[in-house]
Amino acid sequence: MPHTAIDIARTIEFALARQSSAMVDAFRRVDPASPACLVPLGGHALATFFLPRHPLGRIHALGLDPDDPAPQFPEALDHAADFYHARAAEARIDLCPLAAPALVEALASRGFRLSSFLNVFSASRTDLSTSLDHPPAISVSPVEPDQLEAWADTIGRGFHQGEPAPGHLLDISRAALRCEHAAGFLARLDAKPAGGGALSLFSLPDARVAILFGGSTLPWARRRGVQAALLSARIRHALDHGADLLVVQSTPGTDSERNILRAGFSLAYTKPVLTLTPP
């Protein structure tokens, strides 16, 4: 289990890179004609592409390998930018604040611009609560294969104010549960689908990491304990399957962060999201 800030950051970011790579493989299993692909950038770093403007495509884990030679950052960024721009997509990187300072300089010199921020929360096994309060009318169960479409639709509507989600976002949910060691959960309130979420598990040399993602609640069920119930269920699943380190990301200031903190997570760091548009 990593203990220093930089070791925890490396473990988290390497796991996120593994998750993105697994998603590329899953997209291609679902649809062999999918344009999903990736390009290695040295060490654990890679860049993934799904579709232009697709929310998952980005550069991962650059500047965190302890043996990364700083002079290669400009070359790696140029390679990544060419990879995205050839596909009519912007290059995007979630910059870990513990990455090598030379990477920050290389990003600035190439014209990457600040787009947004992303909070990264983490917790060890001993930090966590699996019993966040929620009403007994809420039940959470693992998603069975014949429930995949209903689960994907519920999550998509949760992110789109109750309206059907675009097809490419539904594809994310479908692919996510086709990744190895991934699990989905469906919450019901008064026996009606009310929200959903997922997690992925990855074994790294110093920890088994669970990444919690995709949590959403339908508008009619918000502020009624659905997210707390989903969070508790996923934490229990992760711990039961040997996770040492649990990770969840969120947009700063969202309501979900209250439940994340109540469950025992702490803010590990905030990542600026930087983008470079095609010329």
C-alpha positions as CSV (number, residue, x, y, z in Angstrom):
1,M,0.0,0.0,0.0
2,P,1.5,3.4,-1.0
3,H,2.1,5.9,1.8
4,T,3.7,9.1,0.4
5,A,1.7,11.6,-1.6
6,I,3.7,10.9,-4.8
7,D,3.4,7.2,-4.5
8,I,-0.4,7.4,-3.9
9,A,-0.7,9.7,-6.9
10,R,1.2,7.3,-9.1
11,T,-0.9,4.4,-8.0
12,I,-4.1,6.3,-8.7
13,E,-3.1,7.7,-12.0
14,F,-1.6,4.3,-13.2
15,A,-4.9,2.6,-12.3
16,L,-6.9,5.3,-14.2
17,A,-4.7,4.7,-17.2
18,R,-5.4,0.9,-16.9
19,Q,-9.1,1.7,-16.7
20,S,-9.0,3.8,-19.9
21,S,-7.0,1.1,-21.8
22,A,-9.5,-1.5,-20.6
23,M,-12.4,0.7,-21.9
24,V,-10.7,0.8,-25.4
25,D,-10.6,-3.0,-25.5
26,A,-14.2,-3.2,-24.3
27,F,-15.4,-0.7,-26.9
28,R,-13.8,-2.8,-29.6
29,R,-15.3,-6.1,-28.3
30,V,-18.7,-4.5,-28.3
31,D,-18.2,-3.1,-31.8
32,P,-15.2,-4.3,-33.8
33,A,-15.7,-1.3,-36.1
34,S,-15.3,1.1,-33.3
35,P,-12.7,3.8,-33.8
36,A,-11.6,3.4,-30.1
37,C,-7.8,3.1,-29.9
38,L,-4.8,4.2,-27.8
39,V,-1.2,5.2,-28.3
40,P,1.5,4.5,-25.7
41,L,3.6,7.5,-24.6
42,G,6.3,5.7,-22.6
43,G,6.2,4.0,-19.2
44,H,2.6,3.9,-17.8
45,A,1.5,6.9,-19.9
46,L,-0.9,6.6,-22.8
47,A,-3.5,8.5,-24.8
48,T,-6.9,7.1,-25.5
49,F,-9.5,8.0,-28.2
50,F,-13.1,7.0,-28.6
51,L,-14.9,9.6,-30.7
52,P,-14.3,13.3,-31.3
53,R,-15.7,15.2,-28.2
54,H,-16.1,11.9,-26.4
55,P,-15.6,12.5,-22.6
56,L,-13.4,9.5,-22.0
57,G,-10.5,10.2,-24.4
58,R,-7.5,11.8,-22.8
59,I,-3.8,11.6,-21.9
60,H,-3.1,9.5,-18.8
61,A,-0.2,9.2,-16.3
62,L,2.3,11.4,-18.2
63,G,5.1,12.8,-16.0
64,L,4.6,10.4,-13.1
65,D,7.0,7.5,-13.9
66,P,10.0,8.0,-11.6
67,D,12.4,7.3,-14.5
68,D,10.7,9.5,-17.0
69,P,13.4,11.6,-18.8
70,A,12.2,15.2,-18.9
71,P,13.5,15.9,-22.4
72,Q,10.9,13.4,-23.8
73,F,7.9,15.3,-22.6
74,P,7.7,17.6,-25.6
75,E,8.1,14.6,-27.9
76,A,5.4,12.7,-26.1
77,L,3.0,15.7,-26.1
78,D,3.6,16.2,-29.8
79,H,2.9,12.5,-30.5
80,A,-0.3,12.7,-28.4
81,A,-1.5,15.9,-30.1
82,D,-0.9,14.4,-33.6
83,F,-2.8,11.3,-32.5
84,Y,-5.9,13.4,-31.5
85,H,-5.8,16.0,-34.2
86,A,-5.6,13.4,-36.9
87,R,-8.9,12.2,-35.6
88,A,-10.4,15.8,-35.4
89,A,-10.4,15.7,-31.6
90,E,-8.8,18.0,-29.1
91,A,-6.0,16.7,-27.0
92,R,-6.9,16.6,-23.3
93,I,-4.9,15.8,-20.2
94,D,-6.0,15.7,-16.5
95,L,-2.7,17.0,-15.1
96,C,-1.8,15.5,-11.8
97,P,-0.3,18.2,-9.6
98,L,2.5,15.9,-8.5
99,A,3.7,15.3,-12.1
100,A,7.2,16.4,-13.1
101,P,7.5,20.2,-13.4
102,A,9.1,19.8,-16.8
103,L,5.7,18.5,-18.1
104,V,4.0,21.7,-17.0
105,E,6.5,23.7,-18.9
106,A,6.0,21.5,-22.0
107,L,2.2,21.8,-21.8
108,A,2.4,25.6,-21.6
109,S,4.9,25.9,-24.5
110,R,2.5,23.9,-26.7
111,G,-0.5,26.1,-26.0
112,F,-2.5,23.8,-23.8
113,R,-5.3,25.8,-22.1
114,L,-7.0,25.3,-18.8
115,S,-10.5,23.9,-19.4
116,S,-11.8,22.7,-15.9
117,F,-10.9,21.0,-12.7
118,L,-11.3,17.5,-11.4
119,N,-11.2,16.4,-7.7
120,V,-9.6,13.1,-6.9
121,F,-10.7,11.5,-3.6
122,S,-9.0,8.4,-2.1
123,A,-9.4,6.1,0.9
124,S,-7.7,3.1,2.4
125,R,-9.7,0.1,3.8
126,T,-9.5,1.4,7.3
127,D,-10.9,4.9,6.4
128,L,-14.2,3.8,5.0
129,S,-17.8,3.5,6.2
130,T,-20.0,1.0,4.4
131,S,-23.2,2.1,6.2
132,L,-24.1,5.6,5.1
133,D,-27.7,6.3,6.2
134,H,-30.4,5.9,3.6
135,P,-34.1,5.0,3.8
136,P,-35.2,1.4,3.9
137,A,-37.2,2.0,0.7
138,I,-33.9,2.1,-1.2
139,S,-32.4,-1.2,-2.4
140,V,-29.2,-1.6,-4.3
141,S,-28.3,-4.8,-6.3
142,P,-25.6,-5.9,-8.7
143,V,-26.5,-5.6,-12.4
144,E,-27.2,-8.9,-14.1
145,P,-26.5,-9.3,-17.8
146,D,-30.2,-9.0,-18.7
147,Q,-30.4,-5.7,-16.8
148,L,-27.6,-4.0,-18.7
149,E,-29.7,-1.9,-21.0
150,A,-32.1,-0.8,-18.2
151,W,-29.0,0.1,-16.0
152,A,-27.3,2.0,-18.8
153,D,-30.6,3.9,-19.6
154,T,-31.0,4.8,-15.9
155,I,-27.5,6.2,-15.5
156,G,-27.8,8.1,-18.8
157,R,-31.0,9.7,-17.8
158,G,-29.5,10.6,-14.4
159,F,-26.8,12.6,-16.2
160,H,-29.4,14.2,-18.6
161,Q,-32.1,15.5,-16.3
162,G,-34.3,12.5,-16.9
163,E,-34.1,12.6,-20.7
164,P,-32.6,9.7,-22.8
165,A,-28.8,10.0,-23.1
166,P,-27.1,10.2,-26.4
167,G,-26.1,6.9,-27.9
168,H,-22.3,7.4,-27.4
169,L,-22.8,7.9,-23.7
170,L,-24.9,4.8,-23.4
171,D,-22.0,3.0,-25.1
172,I,-19.8,4.0,-22.3
173,S,-22.0,2.2,-19.8
174,R,-22.3,-0.9,-22.0
175,A,-18.6,-1.1,-22.5
176,A,-17.8,-0.4,-18.8
177,L,-19.4,-3.6,-17.6
178,R,-17.5,-5.6,-20.2
179,C,-14.2,-4.7,-18.6
180,E,-12.6,-7.4,-16.5
181,H,-13.3,-7.0,-12.8
182,A,-16.0,-4.4,-13.3
183,A,-19.3,-4.4,-11.6
184,G,-22.5,-2.3,-12.0
185,F,-25.1,-1.5,-9.4
186,L,-28.7,-0.4,-9.8
187,A,-30.6,1.5,-7.0
188,R,-34.3,1.2,-6.7
189,L,-36.5,3.5,-4.6
190,D,-40.0,2.2,-3.9
191,A,-39.1,-0.7,-6.3
192,K,-38.6,1.8,-9.2
193,P,-35.1,2.3,-10.9
194,A,-33.7,5.5,-9.3
195,G,-30.0,5.5,-10.0
196,G,-26.9,3.5,-10.8
197,G,-23.1,3.4,-10.5
198,A,-20.1,1.2,-11.3
199,L,-16.6,0.3,-10.2
200,S,-13.5,-1.3,-11.7
201,L,-10.8,-3.2,-9.8
202,F,-7.1,-3.3,-10.8
203,S,-4.1,-5.0,-9.2
204,L,-1.0,-2.9,-9.2
205,P,2.4,-3.8,-7.7
206,D,1.7,-1.9,-4.4
207,A,-2.1,-2.0,-4.1
208,R,-5.4,-3.4,-5.4
209,V,-7.3,-0.3,-6.5
210,A,-11.0,0.2,-6.9
211,I,-12.2,3.0,-9.1
212,L,-15.8,4.1,-8.4
213,F,-17.4,5.9,-11.3
214,G,-20.6,6.5,-13.2
215,G,-22.8,7.4,-10.3
216,S,-26.0,9.2,-11.2
217,T,-29.5,9.6,-9.8
218,L,-32.8,10.3,-11.7
219,P,-34.1,13.8,-11.0
220,W,-37.3,12.6,-9.2
221,A,-35.1,10.5,-6.7
222,R,-32.5,13.1,-5.8
223,R,-31.8,14.1,-2.2
224,R,-33.5,11.0,-0.9
225,G,-30.4,8.9,-0.1
226,V,-29.9,7.1,-3.4
227,Q,-26.3,8.2,-3.9
228,A,-25.4,7.3,-0.4
229,A,-26.8,3.8,-0.9
230,L,-25.0,3.3,-4.1
231,L,-21.7,4.5,-2.6
232,S,-22.1,2.1,0.4
233,A,-22.8,-0.8,-1.9
234,R,-19.8,-0.2,-4.1
235,I,-17.5,0.3,-1.1
236,R,-18.7,-3.1,0.3
237,H,-18.1,-4.8,-3.0
238,A,-14.6,-3.3,-3.4
239,L,-13.6,-4.3,0.2
240,D,-15.1,-7.8,-0.3
241,H,-12.9,-8.2,-3.4
242,G,-9.7,-7.2,-1.8
243,A,-9.3,-3.5,-2.6
244,D,-6.6,-1.7,-0.6
245,L,-7.2,1.8,-2.1
246,L,-10.5,3.2,-3.3
247,V,-10.7,6.2,-5.7
248,V,-13.5,8.4,-6.9
249,Q,-13.3,11.5,-9.0
250,S,-15.8,14.4,-9.2
251,T,-16.3,17.9,-10.5
252,P,-15.5,20.3,-7.7
253,G,-18.5,21.6,-5.7
254,T,-21.1,18.9,-6.7
255,D,-23.5,17.5,-4.2
256,S,-22.0,14.1,-4.5
257,E,-18.9,15.2,-2.7
258,R,-20.7,15.5,0.6
259,N,-21.5,11.7,0.5
260,I,-17.9,10.9,-0.7
261,L,-16.5,12.7,2.4
262,R,-19.0,11.2,4.7
263,A,-18.0,7.7,3.5
264,G,-14.4,8.4,4.7
265,F,-12.7,9.5,1.5
266,S,-10.3,12.4,1.6
267,L,-9.3,14.8,-1.1
268,A,-6.0,13.5,-2.5
269,Y,-5.5,16.3,-5.1
270,T,-7.2,18.5,-7.6
271,K,-6.3,18.1,-11.3
272,P,-6.5,20.9,-13.8
273,V,-7.9,19.7,-17.1
274,L,-6.0,21.1,-20.0
275,T,-6.9,21.0,-23.7
276,L,-5.3,21.7,-27.1
277,T,-7.7,22.2,-30.0
278,P,-6.8,21.0,-33.5
279,P,-5.1,23.6,-35.7
